[in-house]
Amino acid sequence: MTHPEHPVTPSTGELALEDRASLRRVAGLSTELTDVTEVEYRQLRLERVVLVGVWTEGSAADADASLTELAALAETAGSEVLEGLVQRRDKPDPSTYIGSGKAQELREIVLATGADTVICDGELSPAQLNSLEKVVKVKVIDRTALILDIFAQHATSREGKAQVSLAQMEYMLPRLRGWGESMSRQAGGRAGGAGGGVGTRGPGETKIETDRRRIRERMSKLRREIREMKKIRDTQRSRRLSSDAASVAIVGYTNAGKSSLLNALTGAGVLVENALFATLEPTTRRGEFDDGRPFVLTDTVGFVRHLPTQLVEAFRSTLEEVVDADLLVHVVDGSDEHPLAQVNAVRQVVNDVVAEYGIAPPPELLVVNKIDAATDLSLAALRRALPDAVFVSAQTGDGLDRLRARMAEMIPPTDATVDVTIPYDRGDLVARVHADGRVDATEHTAEGTRIKARVPMALAASLDEFGTF
């Protein structure tokens, strides 16, 4: 029997891409909490879904765009979107989110389409989830749970997985009771016999109390682990910050092409995928400006409108990269229907983060990406709305030279290359060069000590009289 020839071993990024593409949910899996590690939304039956949103403000186009984004999120999570509905209201109904009448209509649509899940475009309270589930009689989740599910699928590092697990548990803890019936978690008030008083609550109630305790214990353990991992990450980041390389953070809306731009600017082989939240771990690569100055470029997790507060807290590692950067390269998807809304959403998150740290935001360079996929009309509108932006295509390479030049302009040199001969009676200057600079060569001559080095600009000014720059 002949064996087929072995294919070429794919790269790690390609393997990750294949793994994600092959992620399919299996219907009928039990969601009973047998172990606290199973508190992951990957077990939800997110397969055939109906989307529903409440339009409270803005135009009808804004409401449609929000639901379109929810559909993209659902597809990224592995769902098949069957229907999308928007309800016009002054504010969401406190009981069923969309109101009892519309909830009945939603039940009929669920029956007609054969959907097994309803996804709401907002964060629902435990009571709203419970009430809506009673009417539609299928699983109901909200936008926050959906984003958490996507993060759970895409997290690869130990720290990323721990952060996602912590965010999921923080979200799930108050909702255990709210999701009781559809998860067969409560046996009812009189399970096990009639009568009243102690012992009539049934095993379901006891089960929930046990689950809550175990979840809290697991959360405490995760927080300790994340604190330990943060120490290592802080050491790595402080080492980068103390080097002579400028720090540049790429920020932007999810799927704006940040990883593609990182690869194009540095020649890195970071995984690129046309999917929301393909990047969850901060990825740092080195590059050089045209004048030879080094810089480090960090790819960060994409932002999205109404990013869950649990995730903002959990993914502190990405946000710290933003705070410490010398320059923010803000990537915008030029082919998107509402790019300016994406810009505002990203700026809101960045401003919230830097305000929390009590610092001024780093300088921002707007980069409109994917110009090869955008129409001339939309690009012309963007050029008027964003006059200072650089327009590029990470796919074709168009505009990358202009982008490098603008980045170099916005990060002024912090050091200079000097070739100086310092008299022997100025040993103090020689000591400062060794202490504050990076010495490439030293030679002792009749006139003094000749040094070739890279030194801070202030020190270079002090050495001006002794040589060339």
C-alpha positions as a printed NumPy array, in Angstrom:
array([[  0.   ,   0.   ,   0.   ],
       [  1.47 ,   3.335,  -1.046],
       [  1.318,   6.287,   1.262],
       [  0.56 ,   9.757,  -0.103],
       [  3.443,  12.148,  -0.105],
       [  3.653,  14.222,   3.089],
       [  2.752,  17.899,   2.536],
       [  5.096,  20.708,   3.513],
       [  4.732,  21.477,   7.227],
       [  2.659,  24.662,   7.563],
       [  3.71 ,  27.544,   9.77 ],
       [  2.28 ,  28.098,  13.232],
       [  0.089,  30.903,  11.902],
       [ -1.34 ,  28.681,   9.171],
       [ -2.061,  25.935,  11.689],
       [ -3.861,  28.407,  13.918],
       [ -5.865,  29.559,  10.913],
       [ -6.848,  25.985,  10.057],
       [ -7.818,  25.268,  13.662],
       [-10.079,  28.274,  13.806],
       [-11.684,  27.496,  10.465],
       [-12.466,  23.984,  11.691],
       [-14.098,  25.137,  14.949],
       [-17.702,  23.942,  14.752],
       [-20.19 ,  23.722,  17.561],
       [-21.837,  20.396,  18.289],
       [-25.527,  20.661,  19.113],
       [-26.885,  18.881,  22.16 ],
       [-23.889,  19.196,  24.466],
       [-24.864,  19.511,  28.104],
       [-24.235,  22.889,  29.681],
       [-24.553,  21.491,  33.22 ],
       [-21.702,  22.841,  35.31 ],
       [-19.894,  19.653,  36.313],
       [-16.6  ,  21.464,  36.728],
       [-15.923,  25.157,  37.019],
       [-13.492,  25.011,  34.071],
       [-16.492,  24.243,  31.887],
       [-17.928,  27.702,  32.48 ],
       [-17.099,  28.628,  28.919],
       [-19.536,  29.867,  26.385],
       [-18.1  ,  27.594,  23.722],
       [-20.597,  25.041,  25.02 ],
       [-23.575,  27.2  ,  24.099],
       [-25.439,  26.032,  21.031],
       [-24.561,  29.066,  18.93 ],
       [-25.431,  27.551,  15.581],
       [-28.64 ,  28.893,  14.083],
       [-29.329,  32.338,  15.466],
       [-31.811,  35.203,  15.231],
       [-30.482,  38.678,  16.031],
       [-32.54 ,  41.366,  17.743],
       [-31.644,  44.951,  18.585],
       [-33.316,  47.961,  20.18 ],
       [-32.95 ,  51.24 ,  18.282],
       [-33.01 ,  54.001,  20.904],
       [-31.006,  56.8  ,  19.271],
       [-29.332,  57.809,  16.036],
       [-30.546,  57.127,  12.514],
       [-32.018,  53.96 ,  11.064],
       [-28.715,  53.465,   9.217],
       [-26.872,  53.486,  12.554],
       [-29.234,  50.832,  13.933],
       [-28.769,  48.698,  10.821],
       [-24.98 ,  49.083,  11.029],
       [-24.983,  47.952,  14.668],
       [-26.993,  44.847,  13.783],
       [-24.734,  44.153,  10.776],
       [-21.747,  44.252,  13.134],
       [-23.56 ,  41.881,  15.501],
       [-24.078,  39.512,  12.549],
       [-20.33 ,  39.624,  11.798],
       [-19.598,  38.867,  15.453],
       [-22.045,  35.953,  15.414],
       [-20.479,  34.496,  12.259],
       [-17.011,  34.842,  13.785],
       [-18.309,  32.809,  16.739],
       [-19.36 ,  30.057,  14.313],
       [-23.071,  30.869,  14.025],
       [-25.399,  30.863,  11.054],
       [-27.462,  34.056,  11.101],
       [-31.036,  33.434,   9.98 ],
       [-32.78 ,  36.717,  10.689],
       [-32.126,  40.196,  12.103],
       [-34.742,  42.386,  13.753],
       [-34.642,  45.941,  15.12 ],
       [-37.247,  47.294,  17.565],
       [-37.737,  51.105,  17.787],
       [-38.093,  52.14 ,  21.439],
       [-37.14 ,  55.087,  23.658],
       [-35.23 ,  52.66 ,  25.89 ],
       [-34.982,  48.849,  26.24 ],
       [-37.874,  47.216,  28.088],
       [-36.735,  46.519,  31.687],
       [-38.449,  43.133,  31.655],
       [-37.96 ,  41.51 ,  28.23 ],
       [-35.641,  44.008,  26.471],
       [-37.964,  44.346,  23.452],
       [-41.383,  44.338,  25.152],
       [-43.831,  41.467,  25.662],
       [-45.645,  41.899,  22.338],
       [-42.462,  41.915,  20.29 ],
       [-41.147,  39.009,  22.355],
       [-44.143,  36.941,  21.191],
       [-43.421,  37.944,  17.568],
       [-39.81 ,  36.913,  18.131],
       [-41.02 ,  33.525,  19.401],
       [-42.964,  33.02 ,  16.135],
       [-39.886,  33.933,  14.071],
       [-37.775,  31.477,  16.097],
       [-40.313,  28.733,  15.377],
       [-40.505,  29.625,  11.676],
       [-36.741,  29.693,  11.152],
       [-35.815,  26.791,  13.428],
       [-33.338,  28.933,  15.353],
       [-31.813,  27.564,  18.549],
       [-30.431,  30.861,  19.924],
       [-31.438,  34.524,  20.106],
       [-28.633,  37.101,  20.333],
       [-29.503,  40.572,  21.65 ],
       [-27.524,  43.645,  20.571],
       [-26.79 ,  44.986,  24.052],
       [-25.925,  43.829,  27.559],
       [-28.986,  42.319,  29.24 ],
       [-29.59 ,  42.022,  32.953],
       [-30.099,  38.544,  34.449],
       [-33.827,  39.324,  34.787],
       [-34.133,  40.361,  31.132],
       [-32.348,  37.197,  29.976],
       [-34.618,  35.045,  32.111],
       [-37.864,  36.769,  31.059],
       [-37.026,  36.717,  27.346],
       [-36.021,  33.047,  27.493],
       [-39.384,  32.165,  29.055],
       [-41.168,  33.708,  26.076],
       [-38.991,  32.582,  23.138],
       [-38.196,  29.193,  24.746],
       [-34.674,  28.998,  23.292],
       [-31.286,  30.123,  24.599],
       [-30.925,  33.921,  24.806],
       [-27.515,  35.568,  25.052],
       [-26.401,  39.174,  24.723],
       [-23.644,  40.98 ,  22.846],
       [-21.267,  40.741,  25.804],
       [-21.553,  36.941,  26.052],
       [-21.023,  36.683,  22.287],
       [-17.796,  38.728,  22.386],
       [-16.599,  36.693,  25.368],
       [-17.249,  33.537,  23.347],
       [-15.145,  34.825,  20.448],
       [-12.318,  35.752,  22.813],
       [-12.496,  32.275,  24.364],
       [-12.036,  30.692,  20.94 ],
       [ -9.153,  32.943,  19.88 ],
       [ -7.07 ,  33.159,  23.074],
       [ -3.901,  31.085,  22.639],
       [ -1.39 ,  32.169,  25.296],
       [ -1.633,  31.098,  28.918],
       [ -2.22 ,  34.685,  30.001],
       [ -4.819,  35.315,  27.296],
       [ -6.783,  32.228,  28.306],
       [ -6.639,  33.208,  31.976],
       [ -7.852,  36.731,  31.197],
       [-10.764,  35.454,  29.111],
       [-11.75 ,  32.904,  31.768],
       [-11.758,  35.614,  34.424],
       [-13.897,  37.912,  32.269],
       [-16.355,  35.087,  31.536],
       [-16.749,  34.198,  35.205],
       [-17.256,  37.826,  36.229],
       [-20.009,  38.013,  33.623],
       [-21.588,  34.671,  34.482],
       [-21.608,  34.912,  38.275],
       [-24.723,  37.097,  38.63 ],
       [-26.447,  35.263,  35.774],
       [-26.392,  31.689,  37.079],
       [-29.911,  31.974,  38.48 ],
       [-31.139,  33.88 ,  35.424],
       [-30.135,  31.076,  33.109],
       [-31.433,  28.316,  35.334],
       [-34.405,  26.93 ,  33.464],
       [-32.972,  26.568,  29.976],
       [-29.841,  24.96 ,  31.439],
       [-31.899,  22.56 ,  33.608],
       [-30.129,  23.947,  36.639],
       [-33.118,  24.266,  38.969],
       [-35.344,  21.357,  39.854],
       [-38.087,  23.575,  41.236],
       [-39.175,  24.745,  44.652],
       [-40.794,  21.477,  45.731],
       [-38.428,  18.972,  44.223],
       [-38.099,  15.937,  46.419],
       [-41.478,  16.194,  48.173],
       [-44.227,  18.448,  49.472],
       [-44.228,  20.613,  52.537],
       [-42.526,  23.867,  53.447],
       [-39.565,  25.198,  55.359],
       [-36.003,  23.945,  55.293],
       [-35.175,  21.429,  52.585],
       [-37.865,  22.488,  50.106],
       [-35.668,  24.623,  47.882],
       [-34.619,  21.662,  45.78 ],
       [-31.204,  20.544,  44.592],
       [-31.082,  23.208,  41.879],
       [-30.79 ,  26.07 ,  44.353],
       [-28.076,  24.274,  46.292],
       [-26.3  ,  23.542,  43.029],
       [-26.216,  27.224,  42.128],
       [-24.814,  28.176,  45.534],
       [-22.094,  25.552,  45.138],
       [-21.303,  26.789,  41.634],
       [-21.033,  30.382,  42.851],
       [-18.583,  29.422,  45.574],
       [-16.464,  27.404,  43.154],
       [-16.495,  30.199,  40.603],
       [-15.343,  32.738,  43.209],
       [-12.525,  30.425,  44.279],
       [-11.489,  29.938,  40.652],
       [-11.614,  33.715,  40.035],
       [ -9.337,  34.373,  43.01 ],
       [ -6.858,  31.797,  41.7  ],
       [ -6.952,  33.341,  38.187],
       [ -6.35 ,  36.838,  39.56 ],
       [ -3.267,  35.589,  41.422],
       [ -1.964,  33.876,  38.261],
       [ -2.56 ,  36.975,  36.126],
       [ -0.725,  39.148,  38.688],
       [  2.284,  36.817,  38.488],
       [  2.236,  36.846,  34.684],
       [  1.92 ,  40.644,  34.73 ],
       [  5.239,  40.92 ,  36.596],
       [  6.992,  39.068,  33.778],
       [  5.272,  41.208,  31.127],
       [  6.145,  44.424,  32.993],
       [  9.802,  43.379,  33.068],
       [  9.785,  42.729,  29.319],
       [  8.062,  46.043,  28.61 ],
       [ 10.376,  48.073,  30.855],
       [ 13.338,  46.484,  29.065],
       [ 11.889,  47.625,  25.734],
       [ 11.144,  51.117,  27.058],
       [ 14.682,  51.513,  28.415],
       [ 16.188,  50.616,  25.031],
       [ 16.905,  53.266,  22.415],
       [ 14.084,  52.036,  20.16 ],
       [ 10.942,  54.161,  19.853],
       [  7.729,  52.419,  20.948],
       [  4.826,  52.434,  18.467],
       [  1.437,  50.852,  19.237],
       [ -1.001,  49.932,  16.478],
       [ -4.582,  50.5  ,  17.589],
       [ -7.838,  50.341,  15.696],
       [-11.207,  48.74 ,  15.257],
       [-11.348,  44.973,  15.025],
       [-10.526,  43.661,  11.527],
       [ -9.125,  47.031,  10.377],
       [ -5.941,  45.319,   9.157],
       [ -3.586,  46.019,  12.069],
       [ -1.739,  42.684,  11.857],
       [ -1.349,  43.042,   8.086],
       [  0.179,  46.482,   8.613],
       [  2.561,  45.114,  11.272],
       [  3.726,  42.446,   8.812],
       [  4.117,  44.98 ,   5.993],
       [  6.174,  47.418,   8.101],
       [  8.443,  44.899,   9.857],
       [  8.415,  41.779,   7.671],
       [  6.919,  39.778,  10.544],
       [  4.887,  36.617,   9.996],
       [  2.031,  37.357,  12.385],
       [ -1.233,  35.491,  11.754],
       [ -3.568,  37.508,   9.535],
       [ -7.2  ,  36.498,   9.237],
       [-10.288,  38.212,   7.858],
       [-12.168,  37.758,  11.122],
       [-13.122,  39.873,  14.111],
       [-10.678,  39.674,  17.037],
       [ -8.132,  37.505,  15.194],
       [ -5.438,  39.135,  17.372],
       [ -5.794,  38.897,  21.153],
       [ -2.194,  38.798,  22.365],
       [ -0.003,  41.926,  22.109],
       [  2.609,  41.098,  19.461],
       [  5.832,  43.16 ,  19.275],
       [  8.253,  43.257,  16.345],
       [ 11.291,  45.43 ,  15.569],
       [ 11.7  ,  47.655,  12.545],
       [ 13.895,  50.516,  11.298],
       [ 13.15 ,  53.97 ,   9.959],
       [ 14.875,  55.099,   6.769],
       [ 17.483,  56.97 ,   8.811],
       [ 18.44 ,  53.722,  10.579],
       [ 16.71 ,  54.478,  13.883],
       [ 15.128,  51.349,  15.375],
       [ 11.528,  51.168,  16.564],
       [  9.351,  48.489,  18.122],
       [  5.838,  48.043,  16.748],
       [  3.17 ,  46.422,  18.925],
       [ -0.01 ,  44.948,  17.447],
       [ -2.903,  45.201,  19.926],
       [ -6.339,  43.669,  20.316],
       [ -9.005,  45.332,  18.172],
       [-11.633,  47.538,  19.758],
       [-15.354,  47.4  ,  19.094],
       [-18.342,  49.515,  20.042],
       [-19.646,  48.649,  23.515],
       [-16.618,  46.522,  24.374],
       [-17.587,  44.639,  27.574],
       [-16.173,  46.213,  30.71 ],
       [-15.006,  42.765,  31.859],
       [-12.763,  42.549,  28.794],
       [-11.402,  46.076,  29.146],
       [-10.323,  45.103,  32.658],
       [ -9.039,  41.66 ,  31.692],
       [ -6.987,  42.785,  28.688],
       [ -4.98 ,  45.283,  30.657],
       [ -1.794,  44.04 ,  28.939],
       [ -2.896,  45.43 ,  25.57 ],
       [ -4.055,  48.71 ,  27.07 ],
       [ -0.764,  49.214,  28.904],
       [  1.045,  49.016,  25.557],
       [ -1.119,  51.941,  24.413],
       [ -0.293,  53.993,  27.53 ],
       [  3.481,  53.504,  27.186],
       [  3.719,  54.187,  23.445],
       [  5.625,  57.117,  21.916],
       [  3.177,  57.053,  18.998],
       [ -0.24 ,  55.519,  18.307],
       [ -0.773,  54.327,  14.742],
       [ -4.576,  54.342,  14.546],
       [ -5.633,  52.042,  11.7  ],
       [ -9.01 ,  52.625,  10.036],
       [-10.718,  50.248,   7.585],
       [-11.196,  52.45 ,   4.511],
       [-13.541,  49.879,   2.93 ],
       [-15.969,  49.885,   5.874],
       [-19.382,  51.515,   5.479],
       [-18.995,  53.61 ,   8.644],
       [-15.262,  54.284,   9.148],
       [-15.727,  57.521,  11.126],
       [-17.882,  55.711,  13.692],
       [-15.015,  53.244,  14.121],
       [-12.557,  56.109,  14.659],
       [-14.753,  57.588,  17.399],
       [-15.218,  54.205,  19.113],
       [-11.444,  53.573,  19.24 ],
       [-10.664,  57.071,  20.468],
       [-13.245,  56.677,  23.232],
       [-11.53 ,  53.522,  24.544],
       [ -8.041,  55.067,  24.285],
       [ -9.16 ,  58.244,  26.103],
       [-10.774,  56.186,  28.868],
       [ -7.559,  54.213,  29.364],
       [ -5.154,  57.167,  29.467],
       [ -7.554,  59.076,  31.755],
       [ -7.44 ,  56.146,  34.174],
       [ -3.633,  56.383,  34.245],
       [ -3.783,  60.169,  34.564],
       [ -1.553,  60.908,  31.572],
       [ -1.917,  62.72 ,  28.261],
       [ -2.636,  60.443,  25.286],
       [  0.344,  59.703,  23.021],
       [  0.406,  61.476,  19.628],
       [ -1.861,  59.777,  17.082],
       [ -1.204,  59.052,  13.404],
       [ -4.358,  58.073,  11.514],
       [ -3.829,  55.427,   8.84 ],
       [ -6.638,  54.563,   6.432],
       [ -5.986,  50.97 ,   5.367],
       [ -7.523,  48.725,   2.669],
       [ -7.653,  51.514,   0.07 ],
       [ -7.407,  48.795,  -2.592],
       [-10.85 ,  47.548,  -1.485],
       [-12.504,  50.972,  -1.06 ],
       [-14.378,  52.963,  -3.701],
       [-12.981,  56.251,  -5.052],
       [-16.048,  58.074,  -3.743],
       [-15.64 ,  56.815,  -0.163],
       [-11.887,  57.54 ,  -0.23 ],
       [-12.541,  61.104,  -1.399],
       [-14.985,  61.588,   1.49 ],
       [-12.421,  60.179,   3.945],
       [ -9.678,  62.479,   2.623],
       [-11.942,  65.451,   3.36 ],
       [-12.958,  64.146,   6.812],
       [ -9.435,  63.014,   7.824],
       [ -7.038,  65.463,   6.118],
       [ -4.029,  64.414,   8.235],
       [ -4.422,  60.676,   7.612],
       [ -2.047,  58.525,   5.574],
       [ -3.801,  56.301,   3.023],
       [ -2.249,  52.861,   2.55 ],
       [ -2.892,  49.291,   1.502],
       [ -1.045,  46.727,   3.601],
       [ -2.092,  44.175,   0.968],
       [ -0.495,  45.873,  -2.067],
       [  2.127,  47.997,  -0.279],
       [  0.72 ,  51.249,  -1.657],
       [  1.482,  54.199,   0.642],
       [  3.767,  52.312,   3.054],
       [  6.795,  54.513,   2.255],
       [  4.751,  57.629,   3.057],
       [  3.614,  55.99 ,   6.298],
       [  7.198,  55.205,   7.381],
       [  8.228,  58.779,   6.646],
       [  5.332,  60.216,   8.678],
       [  6.094,  57.87 ,  11.587],
       [  9.74 ,  59.02 ,  11.561],
       [  8.616,  62.686,  11.518],
       [  6.28 ,  62.198,  14.474],
       [  8.946,  60.458,  16.577],
       [ 11.843,  62.921,  16.737],
       [ 15.28 ,  61.403,  17.352],
       [ 16.075,  61.017,  21.027],
       [ 19.751,  60.297,  20.407],
       [ 22.488,  61.009,  17.9  ],
       [ 25.509,  59.216,  16.467],
       [ 28.762,  60.958,  17.431],
       [ 32.41 ,  60.545,  16.483],
       [ 34.372,  62.607,  19.007],
       [ 37.873,  62.896,  20.429],
       [ 37.633,  63.87 ,  24.082],
       [ 40.762,  65.293,  25.785],
       [ 42.219,  63.16 ,  28.551],
       [ 41.463,  65.847,  31.137],
       [ 37.707,  65.472,  30.42 ],
       [ 37.343,  61.963,  31.804],
       [ 33.943,  63.028,  33.192],
       [ 32.562,  63.249,  29.625],
       [ 33.997,  59.844,  28.71 ],
       [ 32.294,  58.378,  31.769],
       [ 28.948,  60.006,  30.781],
       [ 29.177,  58.587,  27.258],
       [ 29.707,  55.092,  28.666],
       [ 26.942,  55.54 ,  31.247],
       [ 24.236,  57.141,  29.081],
       [ 25.143,  56.115,  25.538],
       [ 25.893,  53.039,  23.491],
       [ 29.606,  52.915,  22.609],
       [ 30.458,  51.284,  19.276],
       [ 34.231,  51.877,  19.204],
       [ 36.958,  53.394,  21.403],
       [ 40.498,  54.416,  20.437],
       [ 43.249,  56.15 ,  22.467],
       [ 45.091,  58.792,  20.414],
       [ 47.63 ,  61.511,  21.156],
       [ 44.87 ,  64.14 ,  21.407],
       [ 42.589,  62.113,  23.669],
       [ 40.007,  59.289,  23.668],
       [ 38.224,  58.854,  20.329],
       [ 34.71 ,  57.438,  20.767],
       [ 32.071,  56.441,  18.231],
       [ 28.722,  56.102,  19.996],
       [ 24.975,  56.804,  20.064],
       [ 24.176,  59.214,  22.872],
       [ 21.134,  61.242,  24.057],
       [ 20.642,  64.577,  22.282],
       [ 21.489,  66.613,  25.413],
       [ 24.814,  64.826,  25.809],
       [ 25.519,  65.165,  22.075],
       [ 25.192,  68.948,  22.462],
       [ 27.833,  68.872,  25.235],
       [ 30.195,  66.954,  22.929],
       [ 29.7  ,  69.292,  19.97 ],
       [ 33.086,  70.99 ,  20.337],
       [ 35.041,  67.716,  20.321],
       [ 34.07 ,  66.127,  17.006],
       [ 31.496,  65.349,  14.331],
       [ 27.916,  64.094,  14.33 ]])
